[in-house]
Amino acid sequence: MKIKLTIISLVSLASIAGGGTLSQKISFRDLSPDFQKAGEYQAIKCSGLVNYGKPGAPWLPAKTLTLLLPPQAVVRSIKTNDAYRELPGSYNIIPAQRYQPTSENAQPGFIKDSLIYNSGGYYPAGPVLSRHQGNFGGYNLLNLVVCPFSFQPLEGKLRVLQDMEVIVEYDLDHSKKARMSQHGAPWVSRSAANFEPAVLNYPGEATPKGPQYDLLIVTVTQFDTVFQRLAQWKNQKGISTKIAVVDTIYPKYPGRDQPEKLRNFVIEQYANHGISHLLLGGDYGLVPARTAFAMHSGYEDSTRVGVDSLICDLYYSDLDGGWDLNNNGIFGEPADSVDMYPEISVGRATAGSIEQAGTFVDKVLTYEKNPPDGYLSRASFWASYLDAGTDAALGKDMVDRDYMTDHFRPVEKLYQSSGNESPATIIQSVNNGLHLMNHNGHSGFKVMQGGNGWLDTTLMDTLNNSGRWGILYSQGCQAAGFDSNCIAEHFVNNPQGGGLAFIGNSRYGWYFPGFPGYSPSDLYDNTFFDQLLIRQAPSLGQAVGFSKADMIPLSQADGYFRWVNYNLNLLGDPTLAVWTSAPESLQMICSDSINTGPIGLSVSVSRNNQPAGDVVLTLCVDSTYIRSVTDRSGQALLSGFTALPQEAGLSAWAANCIPLQKDVKIVTPGPSLSYAGQRWTEISGNGDGLAGPGESGTLEILIRNNGTLFSGLNARAVLRSTDSNAAVTDSLADISGLLPGDSLWTSGSPKIAIDSTCREGDITRFEIELIDSAGNNWHYQIGQDISAPSLKYLYHITDDSLLGNGNKIIEPGETVTLSVSLKNTGQAALSQGAFSLSTADGLMDILQPSDSLIWLEPDSGAAIEFILKIDSLAPDTNYFPRLLIQGLFAGGYFSDSLILTVGAAGLDDQTESGGGSWLVSDSSYWHISPYRYHSPANSWYFGIESANLAPYRAVDTLLSRPFLVGESHQLSFWQWYDFIPEWGYGFIELSGSFGTRLLGVLTGSSGQWEKRIYDLSRYQPGQALQLRFIAYVDSAGPGIRSQGWFIDDVLAGPAPAGVTGGQPVLLFADRLLPNRPNPFAGSTEITFQLKQRSPVELAVYNVLGRKVKILTSGLLQPGSYNAVWDGKDFYGRGLSGGIYFVRLSISGRSLVRRMVMIR
């Protein structure tokens, strides 16, 4: 269950220049705590929250909250208005314990703060546990750690927040001059609870002082040539890259030591050139690393010197401040005010020789250019016992459940607890080819635990999985301590095996004895896979950096979290594009040669023979790289450079696609004619100006002469259709007399007739042949989008109040109204739509079988209505007639079916009428009991009635008889359970023709009756289902018993709302509708609606809050309006891809929608 964060207001209460106030309201009403027994104590766990507490204090779930402040705000004070609810029962919350290093077994001893546990007051006294203000690439952020629980130990009382309002008072520091960067914008936009209103207060992005580039590689002189190969490839991919050598940096930049001098150089490159990624191209002794201090671990002594000295490449990533505010030579202390936000992503190639540098580059090139088949979907988890009571496999199962995508499932699991983890099984699996690897076990500099054995550097050197390079994330101690020739280096430096990236700890990782999956190292591991696979971070370095940013609020409050943030490093390429789905192929069409002079090369790209948008194209000419991105039709123009005769290289790259490269010749002299654009002018059709089915128009082509001579007096353009979607007449256009550098539109021709069978989303494709007076020709492939209405079924509502009893259940003999809601998802408006309803069912008559829609705007919805009668002889239970809806309209047709539920269906058992709806064995521990119930006076109970305890050891099933699911049904039931964690579990399953689906797993204690609800709308009405509750208990020791499991009030029936698929889309109201398409490449359409005459401005803002384009402005009448944004600013310049906001200002209030443009 996730917590709802509801933005109520972001209001400046002080209009004076000295400061202001903002407020944020949060609701915790959907919080669903899970209470688990831990000896004499209870542990609270909540999905979406992180358990947190100082050692000895109550271990309570906490929520991190990030707020976006005004750019120059400095927080003066934080106040809260809180509303708590006391939970029934008595509680004894377990105190937090010291985390243990993953190189050590759990130490004996139990910590409990007697001052807190002997107190009569609530702990914590207020919900805000810590606060921190920081800067992420110019975004001014406030981080809070909020605890929604408060515990009163003496009386065993526990209360939970219902609602909270945070009120932040701030001053303004006008000396703050933040440089806005797009690098952190994806993280800030997702993480700041008030981002969309607050970002509009931000100024525009600062323009770098010098030429902008993306990746800086810092290396040593002897590796310069090796990394030039990597830089060349990155440039070809569209990642602008530069190389710097450390020996030339140290004499030019200030600093107390080499790391500080190097960091000052990086800061300059960030400020002046806008770099977003840094690759440190050398091992510890070649490219220096910073040693940072997070806390005293308690483990450093004369036998373990340097344990608390963390090798920390974050030092080169977080570029704010100097990391040594008190100037004592110890970097990263809490008193040094390190905000930890990664302005750039950083990775390291731990190469100690030219050969190892070559291995690093070769692995990246193989992985990104053309990886071998068959291994990119393989993931493997390795987990050991961290101590006798802590099985790391449980934490890895949480990662699989919450973050792994279907592409990587099923995940191979080598677990010590399953008996299949050993060094031999791990080595065999890696040699067979693995893409993603996740390890949790004890480790050291030279070893990693593999069950009862150890992987060591020698075994890493013997790995032989050549070409099938993968990425390994380890939570083990010191495995990535690259100041000590660690095991991670052997993994990435092995030329015949291992992988191309290792993410791990330079010193200790930390685990929580008895609670696998909840330690700082576990949580960093979770956020990494969340960023990589769920949030789709653009690069490996950003996945690592953004996962650390997720943990900054806790890192500022807690030394263990701070430790992991410092000590977790990426040994790999930070710009690496990780394959997250199966590789696809690209096809590219363009001229084989272009003339000298100003370059103009038109390129068409397809993916699996379909137009491919968002493909990065790079043309390399004279060591200069010209870039562009294809639009939705797969087209792009490369221009803006003048070249002499030579060979040029053209590259095409897109996420999860095999890169494509082609040679293009630049030749002299003569005309060089190229396609530069197109526009559609409607001749006959519906008058909307779009190319629609059955319509005709002219497709005017923009031709440019990039050569040195004019095109001649009889130059011409010929357009030919290459598919059946359109016919071309008057295909010849005169382009005579086109001078070098000039452009012209073909006027009045060619003429196009779109086939009437085309539909929304089709693209009709053409070939253009350009011919000069000398007979030279150039060929280009282009496409024209087809715009048409397209209908989608949303939901339906039945009403039996016409000639029925009005109880909202369709019953035999009733006449009912059927309202079907449809949405126009096409780019064109629907007109003159005629719809019909029919059925082959003999027990139903359609009394009103037709309806019509006169007009329906794009992205709008409307309802059509029919009247039908159910025969009185129809079954009164489990009757599911099917109805067919068909429609015809200009430019398309619609057909869909729906199933009605007549009479009763589903399952309804309040456990008060015996067990006839259920199947249990004669020896079952499941039985009907009056001992505990949700509604009087019985429930199903798994347990021994006479003792009111669960059996010592049993596996037992409560199975419903088959029931038929109806339309819009949901499953709900109430349960009360008490299992001994790790010794008792409850499993909830649903089975049918599809097999068996696991709905949930529970352990520990609920402490009260709780309701579970599951949506059944995915199952077709009339499908037979069975519900199964499986209880599993094992003996935890003599005298240790749990109470068992109670189930009551089971209902499979209509959802309370009575509809599925969403709510009606209003045609006329003050609304700003989502842009279409979104994400988009090229252009997108924005629809808004006014309910009254109003002054309006519709404008586009970038993620930095700068207004980049006004789309509409003026006094408008009530109605629906459309605007198109072509991705360009006020001056007609194409903007970069990323997040943008469209803001509709109406009479003093604003509506905002988020848009994503892909380049």
N, C-alpha and C positions, 0 to 999 in steps of 0.2 A: 504494500500500500504506500503510495507516495503522498507526501504532504502537499496540500494545495497552498500555493503562494498567491494571494490575491492582492494585486496592486490597487490600492484605494486612492492614493493621491501622491503627487510629488509637487508640493506647493511651496513657493518662496513666500514666507510670511513677513520677511523684513525686506523692504524695498530699498533700504539705505545701502550705501556702498560698502558698509562695514561687514555684512554677512547676511545670513538667512537661516531658514529652517526647512527641513524636509521630513516627511513622515512616511512610514511604510507599515501597512497592516498585514498580519499573517494569521491564517486560520490553521489550527491543529486539530480540528474537529474530526478529521478522517483518520487520526492516528489509531493504529491497531496494535497495542503492545502484546508481546508474547512473553509470558513469564516461565522461566525454566528453573527447576530446582538445582541447587549447587550445594549439596550437604545441608547445613542448617539455614542456608541463605537462598535468596532468589536472585536471578539475573533477568533483567529486562532487555528484550531485543525488539527493535522496530525496523521494518523494512524501510530503506532509504535514509536511515540515521546511522551515525557512527557512535559506538559506545566509547565514553571518555571519562576520565577521572584521574586526579593525582593519586599516587599510591597511598592506600589507606582510606581514601575518601570514597563515598558511594560511587559505584560504576554505573553511570546513567547514560542513556542515549542522548546524543546532541545533534543539532542541525547547524550546518555552516550557512551563513547568509552573507551574500555580497551585494552591496549597494553602489551604484554609480553616482559619485558626487559631482557638483559643478567643478569645472577645471581648476579653479583657483581656491577651492574651499579647503579650509583647515578645521578639523573637527574640534569644537570647543567642549561639547558635552553630549551625552546620550541619556535619554530618559525612556522609560517604558510604561505603558498602561497595560496591565495584565488581568486576565480573567481565568481563574483556576477552577477545576472541578475535583473534588475529593473522590478517590476510588474506594469502593467498598472492600472490606476485608482488612487483614493485618499483614504487614510486610516486614521483611528483614533483608534489605538489599545488600548484595555482596559488595565488599570494598574492592576497589581497583588494586591490582598488584603490580609489582615491578615486572616489566617485560623482560624476557630472557633472550640472550643472543642465540642465533641459530647455529652457533658453533659450540654451545654449551648445553648441558642438560639442566632441567629446572632445578633451582636451588631450594633447599628446604626453608621453611619459615613462612609465616602468614602475617601480613601487615594490616593493621586496623587502627585508624585514627580515633583514639579514645575520646578526644575532645569533641569530635563530631558525633560519635555514636552514643555518647552519654549526654548529649545535649537535648533540650526540649524544643529547640527551634528547628525550622525547616532548613534543609541543605539541598541545593544552594538557596540562598536567601532571595535571589533574583534570577531571572532567566538568562541574562547576558553574562557568560562566563569570561569572555575576553573580547577585546576589540583591537583592530590594527588598521592603519591607513597606509596604502601603498600606491605605486604607480606602475601600470602595465602599458608601456608604449604610449604614454600620454594620457591614458585613461586614469582618472583619479578615483580610487576604489576604497571603500570601507568594508572590512571583513569583520563579522561577528560570529562567535560561537554561542549558540542559543541552546539551553537545556529546557525542554518542555516539561520535565518532571521535577518534583521537589519532595524530599523524603524527610520525615520527622522520626528519627530512630527510636526515641524512648517509648512512644506510643504506637510505633509501627504504622504510622499514617503515610499515605502516598497520594499526592495530588498531581494533576496533569493540566497543562495549559489548554484552554479552549481557544482563546484569541489573544493576540498581542499586537500592540502598536509601538513601533520604534520611532522615537522623535529625536532627530539629530539637529543640534544647533552648531553652526559653523561660522567662522570668520573668513574673510577673503584676503589672500596674500597675492597682491598684484604683481609681485616680483616673480611668481611662478610662470615660466614660459615653457609649457609642455610641447614637445615635438610629437605630433600625432603619427602613429604607425599603423599600418593595416595588419601587421603580423599577428598581433594579439586580438584583433577584432573578432574573429570567430569565437574565441573563448569568452570574451567579455560579453558578447551579444547573447550567448547561451546562459551565462552564469549570473549576470547582474539581474536581480529580481525586478528592477525598475528600468531596464535598459531602454526600452522603446520610447518612453517619454523623456528620459534624462539625456539621451544622446543628442537630442535636438538642441541642447544648450551648448554643444561643443563647436569650436571653430573648425575651419577646414584643415586638411592635412598639409603639413609643412613640406615644401619642395626641397629635396636635397640640394646642397650647394654644388655638388659635382655630378658627374655621370652616375646614374643609378645602376646598381647590380645586386644580385640576389645572394650569391654564395661566395664567401671568402675562405680560401684554403691557405692556412698558415703552415709552412713546413720548413725543412732545412735544405741547404743548397744541394746536397747530394740526392735528395728526393724530388727536386724541382721538375726534372724531365719526366719522371714517372707520373707525377700528379698532373702534368700537362695533358696526358691522355684522358684522365678523368675530367679535367676542365673542358676539354674539347667536346666530349660527349655531353656534358651538362649544358654547354652552350647550344649544342645541336638540339637538345630537348626543350630549349626555351628557358633554361635556368642560367641567367647571365652570371658568369663566374670569373673571379680573378684569383691570382696566386701571389702570396707575399712570403718572403724568406725571413726567418727570425733574426739572422745576423745583420740584416739591414734595418731592422726595427729598433733594436736595443740602443744604438747610438743616438737616435733621433727623438726618443720619447722619454718623458720624465718617469721616475719611479724608484722605489727603494730597492727593488729586486727585479729579476727578469719577468716573473708573472705580472707584476704591477705595470711594467713598461708595455708588455704585450697587451694587457687589458686596456690601457690608455689608447693604444693604437686601434684596438677593436672599437672602442667608444667613438673615436674619430671617424672610422669607416661607417659606423652606424649613423652618426649625425650628418655626415657629409654625402654619403652615397646610399643610405637606406638599406644596408644589408639586412637580411632576415635569417641567414644560416651561417654557421661557422664550423669548418672542419679543421681540427687540430691534427696535422699530418705528421705525427711522430710519437714515439714512445716517451715515457716519463723523463728520461735523461736528455731528450732531444728538443721537444716542445714542452716547456715547463708547465707544471700543474700547481695549483694553489692548495695548501694545507689549511683547512678551516676547522673551527672549534664550535660544536653545538652544545655540549654539556659534558659533565663528568659522569662517565658511565658506571664507575665503581669497579671496573675490571682492569684498569691499567695499574700495573705495579712493576716491580723490578724484573719480573719474568715476562711481562707483556708490555713492553715499551712501545708507545706510539698508537695504542689502541684508540685513544680519543682524538688522534690527529687524522682528520677525514680528508682524503684526496678528492677534491671537489671541482669539477669542471663547470658547475653552475656559476662559479666566479666569473667566467667569460660570457655567461648568458644573461644574468641579472646585472644590468649596466648602470643602475642607479646607485649613487653614493660611492664611497671608497672601500666599504667592507671593514674599515678599521676606524670607526668614528672617534674612539678614545685614544688612538695613535699609540697603542701599547705593543704593536707588532703581532698581536693575535687576531686573526681575521675571522669574521663571522659570528662573534659572540652576540648573545641577545642584546647587550648594551650597544652594539655597533649599528643598530637600526637597519639591518639588511631586510629588504622587503620581499626578496626571493622571486619576484615576478620575472619570467624569462623574456626579455625584450627580443632576443634572437634564440633560435634553437642551436644546440651545440652537440657535436659528436667528435669522436677521436679515432684515428687510425693508429693503433699501438704498434707501429712498425719500427723495428730497431735496425733494419738493414734495407738495402735497395730491393733485395728479393722479397722481403715481407711487404714493403710498400707496393711492389708489383702484384703480389697475391691479393692485397686489399683491392686494388684497382680492377684486377681481372675478375674478382668475385662480383663486384658491383656491376661491371659491364655485362657479364653473363646473366646476372639476375634481372637486370632492367631491359636488356636488349632481346634476349631470346632464351628464356629458361627451358630446361628439358620438360617434356610432358610427364604427367602422372604423379607429381609430388606436391604441387602447390595447394592442394586441398587437404593435405595431411597435417594434423596437429597431434601433439603427444604431451601428456601431463605426467610428471614424475613426482611422487610424494612419499615421504617416509614418516615414521614415528619420530616426533621431536622430543618426546619423553613418553613414558608408559601410558599417560592419559591424554596425549595430544596427537591425534592422527591428522597430519597435514592433508590427507586425501579429502577430508570433509571440506576444507577451504577450496581445494581445486574443483570439487564438484559444484561449489557455489559459482566459481568463474565460468564453468561450462554452462550452468543453468542460466546465468544472468547476462553473459556477454558474448559467448561464442555464436557465430552465425551458422546457418545451414550449410554454407559452403565448406566449413571445416568439420561438420559433424558426419558420422560419429567420431568423437575425440578418442584417440587411443589413450588408455589410462594404465600406466605402470605404477602400481601402488604396493608399498610394503605390506599394508593390511590385506591386500588381495593375494599376496604371495607371488606376484609376477614381476616385482621390481628388483633388479640386480644390475651390476655394471654390464654383465653380458647381454641382458635383454635391452638395455638402453643403447649400447653400442650397435647391436644388430638393427635396432629400429632406426638409428641415425644413418647407418650405412645404407638402409633401404630407401632413404630420402624422406626428410621431414621439413616442413615449412615453418610452423610455429611450435616452439617448445617452451614449456613452463615447468620450472623446478622449484620444489620446496623441501629442503632437507638441510641437515648440518653441513657446513662447508668450512674450508680454510683457504689459504692462498693457493695451495697446490692440489686440493682435493674437493670433491663434491659427493655427498652421500647418495648412494643408490641402493636403498634397502639395507640389507645387512653388510653390504660391501661399499667400496669407494671407487669412484672415478678419479683418476689422477692425470697429471700432465702427460705421462707416457701413453696412457690409453687415448687421450685426446690426439696425440701425435699420430696414432695408428688409424684414426678414422679415415674411411675411404669411400666417400660419397660424392666424388668429383662432379661438379656442375650443379648438383642439387643442394644449393646453399640455402640455409634457413636462419631463423632468428630465435635466439634463446634468451628467456627472461628467468633469472634465478633470484630467489629470496635468501639464499644462503650467505653466511658471513664470508667476507674477504675474497669471494670468488673472482671479483673484478678489481682487486687491489693491484692495479697495473704498475705501481711503484715497486712491485716485488715479483716480476715475471710470473704472473698468476695463471690459473687454469683457463680463465677467459681468453687470455692472449693466445694460448695454444689452440683454443677453439677457432679463433678468427684468423690466426696466422698460418694454420696448416694448409699448404697449397693443394693437397689431395682430398681433404675432407673437412669436417666441422661446418662452420657457417660463416655468414658475412656480417653478423651483428650479435652482440652480447650486451644485455642490460642487466647490471648487477651492482652489488655493494663493494665499495673499496675497503670498508671495515665491517662492523657488525650489521646484520639484519636482526630484527626483533620479532619474537612470537609471544603469545599470551598462553601460558600453561592452562590446559583444560578448555580453551576456547579457540579452536582452530578457525581461521577465517576472519578474526576480529582484531588482529594486531596491527600496528602501523605498517609493517612490511606487507601484510595481506592486503590492506586497503590501498596502498600504492600499486600493488599488483593488479587489483580490481580496476582502479581508475585508468591504468594503462590500456587494458583490453577494452574498456568502455570507450576511451578516446580513439583507439585504433580501429575497432570493428563496428561499434554502434554509432559513434559520432563522426566516423570517417575522417579523421585528421588527414590533411593533405600529404604529410610526410611522416617518416618514422621519428625524426627529431621533434616535430610538433606533437606527436602522440606522447612522447616522453615528457616534453616540457609542459603541455597542457595538463597531463595527469599530475605533475607536481603542483601546478597552479591550483588544481582542485583541493589540494591538501594544505595550502598556505594558511588559512585561518587556524587550523589545528597546529601547524608548524610554528606559528607565532606564540601559541599558548603552551605548547608541550615540547620538552626537549627531545623525546623519542621521535616524534613526527619531524622535528627540525633536523634531527640526525639523519633520517632516511632521505630527506629532501637534499641535504648536502652530499651524502655519501653514495647516492644512486647515480651511476654514470652510464652513458651510451657509448659503447665501443663499436662504432659503425658510422655510416654516412648519414648525416642528419637530413639530407634531402631525399633519401631513398623513398621511392614510390612503392609501397607494399602492395603486392597482389592480394586483393580481397575477394576476387571472384575469378572464374575461369578466363584465361586470356582470349581476346577476340582479335580478328584480323582487320587490317585497314587496306583500302584500295585508294590509289591517288591518280588523278588525271590532270595533266597540265602540258603546256608546250615543252618540247624538248630543248628549245633554244629561245633566247631573247636577245634583242640588240643592245649594243653598248649605249651608254647614256643613262637617263633616268629609268630606274627599274620599275616595271609594272608587270607582275606575273599573277595571273588568275589561276587558282587551284580549286579542284573539286575533290572531295574526300568522301568515301563511303565506308561503312562498317558492315561486314557481312552482306554486301551488296545493297545496303540501305543508306540514304544520306546521313552523314555523321556530323553532328554539331559538336562544338566545344573541343575540337582537335587543335592542338598547338602546332603551328607551322613555323619552321625556322629555315631561312635561306642564308647560307654562309657565303659571303663574297668578300674577298680580300681581308679575311680575319674579322670582318664586320658581320654582325648577325641581325637580320631583319625578321621581325616576328609578326604573326597575325593569328587569329583564332577563327575557325569556321563558324558560320551561322547555322540555323536550323536546317537549311537545305544543303549543308555540307560545303559551302563556298566561302572563299576568302581571297583577298587581294593583298599581295606583298608589294610594297612600294616605298619610296622615300629615300632612295640611294642611287647614286650615279656610279657606274662601273665601266672598266675597260674590258677588252676581250680576255676571257679566262673560263675555267671550269668552276661552277658553283655547285654547292651541295644543298639539297632540299630535304628536310626531315619532317616527319609527321608523328606526333605522339599524343596519346590520350590515356587517361587512367584505365588500367586493366586491358590495354590493347598492346599488341606487339608493335614496336616502333617500325616505321617505314622510311627508307631513304632512297633518294634518286639524284642522279647527276643532271644538271641543267647547264647548257653551253651559253655563254655570252659572246655574241658574234658581231662583226662590223662589216660595212656600215649598211644603211638602208632603213626603210620603214619597219617598225615593229608594232603590229596592231594587237591590242589586247582587249578582252572583255573587262569592263569596269563597273557594271551595275545594270539594273533593269527596273522597269516600272510597268504596272498593268493599268490600262485605261479601258473601262467598261464601255462596250458598244450596245449590247442588249443584255438585259437581265433584270434583277430586282432593284437596281439602282444604288446598291450599298458600296459600290466601288471595289468590291472584292471579286476575285476569280472564283466563281461558283459553278456547280454542275449545270450543264445545259446552257451556259452563258457564253457570250463571245466578246472579244475585245482585242486590243492591240497590245503586243508585248514589245515595248520600246527598249532598245538596247543601247547602253552607253559604251561607246568605243573610244579607246585612247591610243594615240600613236606615241609609243615610248622610244621610237627610233630616231635616226638623225636625218632622214629624208621624208618628204611628204608622200602620201599614200598613192598618188597618181590620179588621173582623171577618170578612170573607170574602176576604181576600187569598189568593192561590194561586200555585203554581209549576207550570208545565207543561213536561215534557221530551219532545222529539220526536227521533227518529233521523233523521239527514240522509244516511245511506248504507245499504248493504245488509249491513253487518257485525253489526248487532244489531237486535233487536226490543224495543219498549218496551211493557210492560203496567202498569196502575195508574200511569199517567203523571202523575196529578194529586196534588200535595202541598199541604197546608194550611199557610200561613205567616201566619195571622191574628194580630193583636195584637202585631206586632213593633214595639217602641218605638224611637225615634230613638237611634242609636248602638249598638243591640243586634244580636246575631247569633243564628241558630238553624240547627240541622241538620234537614233533612227526614227524618223517622224512618220506616223501613220501606218507603219508596217513593221514587222509582219503581223498578220491577222490570225487570231487563234480561236478555235471553237472547242470548248471544253465538253467532253463526253458527258451525257446526262447520267450515266451510271457511276460517276465519280462520287466519292463521299468525303466527309470531313477527315482531314489528316492525310489524304492522298497528296502526292507530289507528282506533277506531270513533268517529265524530263525532256530536254532538248539538247541538240548539238548545234553550236554556232561555228560556222566556217567563215573566217575573215580572209579576203583575197585582195592583194594589192595589184597595181596595174601591171607589174612584171610577172604575175602569176604565182607569187609566193603566198602560202596560206598558213593559217593558224587555226587550231581547233580547240574548242572549249565545251565543257559539259555544264549545263545550268539546270535549275529546276524552278517551278512555280508552284507555290502552295495553293491547294484547293481549300476554299472556305465554305462551309455548309453547316446547317443546323445538325445537331446530333443529340438524341434524347437518351436519358438514363433514368431507369426506374429508381425512385428513392424509397418509397414505402406506400402502404395503403391503410385506410381506416374504414371500418365497417360500422354502420349505425342502424340498430334495429328498433329505433323509436318510431319509424314510419308506420309499419303495421306489425309490430312485435311488442314484447314486454319491456323493452328499453333497458335490459340488464347487461348490455354490451356483449352478450354471448349469442352467437347465431344458432338458432334452434329450428328443428323441423316445423314447417308451416308458416314461418315468418317471411315477411318481405323486408329487405334491407337495402340501404344505400351503400354503394361501394365507391369510395373516393380514392383515386390513384394519383399520387404526386409524382411529377416528372420534372427533370431538370435539363435545360439546354446546355450541354457541355461543348457545343461547337463554337466556331468563330463567327458565324453568321446568324442573324435572327431567323426564327421560324415563322412562316406565314401560311395561313390557310391549311391548318392541320386537321385532318378528319380521322377519328379513332373509332374502333369497334371492339366489342367484347363478345367472346363466344366460348362455348364449352361443349364437349362431347358427352358430358355427364347427363344421364336421363332423369336425374332427380332434382334438376335445377332448371328454372326458366329465366331467361334474360328478358325482363320487361322493357327496359330502356337500354338497347344494345349499342348506342352510338353517342358520341359527344365531339366537340370541336374546340380547337384553339385558334383564334384569329391571329395572334401575334405573341411571340415569346422572345425576349432579348437574350443574347448570350449570357451564360452564367446566372440565369434567372430560373425560377421554378414556378409551376402552376399545377392545378389539380383538374382532372377530368372525372366526371361522375357517371355512374351507371346504377340502374335499379334491377335487382334480381329477387327471385322468390325460391325458397327452399320447399321442396315437396313435403307434405305432411308424413309421407311414408319413408322419408330419409332416416337413416340411423341417428339416434340421439347421442351416441358416443363414438369417438374415434372415426369420424367421417371427414375426409379431406379431398373435396372436389378441386380439380385443376381448371383454371380459367386462362384463356389466351387473349392478350391485348395486342392489337395491330393498329398501325397508323400510317397514313400517307401525307406528305407535305412537300412543298417545293424544295427540291434538292435532297430528298432522302425518304427513308421509311423507318418504321420502328416496329419491333416485335419482341414481346417478352411474355412470360407466363407467371402466374402466382397461384398459390394454393391457399384456400380458405380452410379454417377449422370450424366444423359444425358440431355443436354439442360439446360434451366434456371430453377432455384429453389430458394426458399427463399423469401425475402421481400426487396424491394428497393424503398424507397419513400423519395424524396428530398423536398416534400411539395410544388412542383411547378405545379402539374397536378391535383389539386383538392383533395378531401378527400375520393376517392373511395376505398382506401385500409383500411379505418378505420370506426368504428361504434361509433357514439355519439348520445346522445338523443337530441331532438329538443330544450330542455331548457338548454343544456349543456353550461358551461362556456368555454369548450374547443372549439376553432375555429382557422381557418387559419388566420394569422395576418402578415402584413408587418412591424409591429412596431420594431421587433428585429428578426434577423435571423443569422444563421451561414454561409449559402451559399445563395446568392441572389435568390429570393427576399421575401420569406415567411418562416414561421415556424408555428407549432402548438403552441397555447398559451392558458394557463389556466388563465383567468383574464377577466376584463371588458375593452373592447377595448377603449371606450371613455375616461376612466380615467387612463388606463395603470396601474391598480391596481388589486390585487386579491379581490374577494368578501369578505365581513365581515365573512360570515359563510357558508360553503358549503362542500359537499363531491361529487366529480365528477370523471368520468372515461373516458379515451380515450382507446379504445379497437381495436386492429388490426383485420382484417378479418383473418381467418385461412390461414396459409402458410405452405408449406412442406419444411422441413429442408433437406439439402443435406450433402454429405460427407465432413468432415473437415470444416464445417461451423462455423462462429462466428457471434454474434450479436453485433452491435455497433450503437451508436447514440450520438448526441451532445445535451447538455442541458445547460440552464441558469436558475437559480432558485433563488428566494428570499422569504423565509418563516420566520415568527416570531418564534424564538425558543420556543418550548413547546406549541405553539398555531397553528402551521402549519407544515405539513409534506407532503412528496411525497413518494409514494410506487411504486416500479417497480416489476411486477410479470410476470411469464411465465406459461402458462397452456397448458395441453394436456391430453392424456389418463391417465397419471400418477397423475393427479390432478393439484394443483397449487403450484408453488415454488416462494418464495420471493427472488428476486435478490438483492434488496437494499432498504434502507430507508434513506431519506435525510431531513434535516431541516436547518435552517439558510440561509445563502446566499453564492452562489458560487462566486459572484463578477466578473465572466467572463464565457465565453463559456468553457465547459469542456467535454471531450469525455469519455464515458463509454464503455467498451468492456467486453463481456461475451462469454466464450467458449461453443459452442453447440455440440461439438464432442461426448458428452455423449448420445445424442439422435440419434436413428437409422435413416439413410437416408430414407426419405419417410414419416416420422412421422409428423402429423399435430400439429402445435403449434399456440398459440395466445399470443401476447404481450399486456400487460395492464399497463397503467400509471394511478394511482389513486392519486388525489390531495385532501387533507383534510385541511381546515382552520376553525378556530374558532375565535370569537371576543376576542382580547386581551385588549379591552378598547376603549372608544370613540377616534376617530382620529388616532388610531394605525393601519396602513395598511401595507401590503407587496405587492411586485409587481407580484408575482405568479411564473409560471413555463412555460418555452419555450422548445420545443422539435423540433429538425431538423435533417435531413440527417440520417434517420433510414435505416440500412442495415443489413440483415441477409443473408450472403453469404460466399463464400470461404475465409478462412484466408489468409492473404497476402503471407505466406510462401508456401501455397499450399499443405502442408503435415502435418500429425499428427504422434504422437508417437515417435518423436525423430529424430535424424540425423543418417546417415549411420555409421556403425562401420567399420573403416578401418582395413584391414587385415595386412598390412605391413607399419608401420611408427614408429617413435620413440615414443612409448606410453607405459605407465604403466596402465594396466587395473585393474578394481576393483577385489579384491580377492573374491573367491567363496568357500564356502558360507561366508556371512558376515551379521550378527554376526555368529561366529562359535564356536564349542566346539570340541576339539580333534585336528583336522587339517584343514587347508584351502589351496587352490591352488591359486598361483599368476601367471598371464600371463603378459609377456612384449614382445614388438616388437622392432626390430632394423631395420632402413632403410639403414644402412651401417655398415661396419666392425668397431667395436669399443671396447675399453677396458671398462669392465662393472663390477660393484659390486652391487649386490642385497642384502640388509641387513635389519634386523628388529630392530627397536628401541622401547624402552618403553616410557611411557608418560613423563618420566623425562629426555628424550634425550639420554639415555645410550644405546649403541649398545649391543644387547643381542644375535644376531645370524647372521652369514653371510650365505646366501642361495646359492649364485652363485658369482664367481669371476673369471675374466680372459678375454681374447681377444676372442670375439664372432663374427661370421659371420652374415650377414643380415638374418632376419627371425623372427619367433615367437618362444618363449621359455616359458616353464612352470616350476615352482618351488613349492614345497609343504613345508609348515611350520607346524610342529606338536605341536606348543605351548611350545617348550622347548628351553633352552638357550644353550650356547656353551658346557656346561658340561652335557647335557642330562637331566637337572632338569626341571620338569614341572613348568611353570610360573603361577602366579595368573591371574585370569580374569581381564579384563579392556581394556583400549584403548591402541593400539600399532600402530606404523607406519612402513610401508615398504618403503624403500628409494632406488630408482634406480639411480645410479650414472653413467653417460655416458659422457665421454670426457669432464670433467670439469663442467657439469651441472647436476642437480638432479630433479627427479620427485618423488613426495611423495603421498602416499595413506594412508587413515586411516583404521584400522582394529579394530574390537571389538571381543575379546575372552571372552566367558562366561564359568565360572566354576561352 
